[in-house]
């Protein structure tokens, strides 16, 4: 199993006005990550290898209100096209 991990961090704590780290991994970003993953799998000749997409979201970076959220199997590449 190959895992492709996207890490996003925001200084603003979760729940405050503005975009959270998780919201920053929007559909266009997911398509770009999936395309990069497909390129990697092709170059390494592992197109048949099972893979998954993982998101690590950090809100409140550098503050006393830091939270880390990990979403395993964040999306399926089939959902993108």
N, C-alpha and C positions, 0 to 999 in steps of 0.2 A: 504494500500500500504506500503510495506516495502522497504526502500532504503538502499542499500549497498554502502558505500562511500569509495573510495580510494583517499587518499591525498598524493600527491608527491610534493616535494620541491627541488629546486636547487638553489645554490648560484649564479650561472652564470645567467645574464639577458637573457631574450628571444632574439633570433636572433644572439647571439654570438656563436662562435664555440663550438661544443659539443652537448650533448643530452639535449633536453628541458625536462621539467617535464612531459609534455604530452606524449612525445615519450617513457618515461620510463614505461608507461602502455601498454606494447607490448602484442601480442597474448598469449604468455605463461603466463604472469601475469594475463591476463583476465581469462584464464582457471582456474588458481589457485583461484582467487577470486570467480568465479562462483561455483567451487567445495566447497569452504568454505560456500558460501551462501546456497547451497543445503544441506550441513550438518546441518547448523543452522535451516533451515526450517524443516528438518526431526526431529531433536531433539525437536523442539518446536511444532511439529505436526501441521505445517502450510504449508504443501506442496502445497496446493491449493491457497495459498495467492498470490495476485499479487505482483510483486517486480520489482525494477529497479536498475540499476547500475549507479552511479554518480562518476565523477572524478573531483577532485579539484586539479588544478595544479598551483603551485607557483614558478615563476622564479624570480631570482634576490633577493632571500631571504637575508635580512640584508643589502641590498644596497639601494641606492636612486632610483633604476630602477625596483623596485618590481612590478610584475604584477600577478594578480590572475585570473585564468580562471576556470569557472565552466561549466561542460558538464553534463547536465541532460540526462538520457536515453543514456548513452555513448555507450552501446552495448546491444544486445539481447543475452540471454544465449543460445538460439537455434543456434546462429551463431558460437558457439565455438566447437561443436562436429560434 
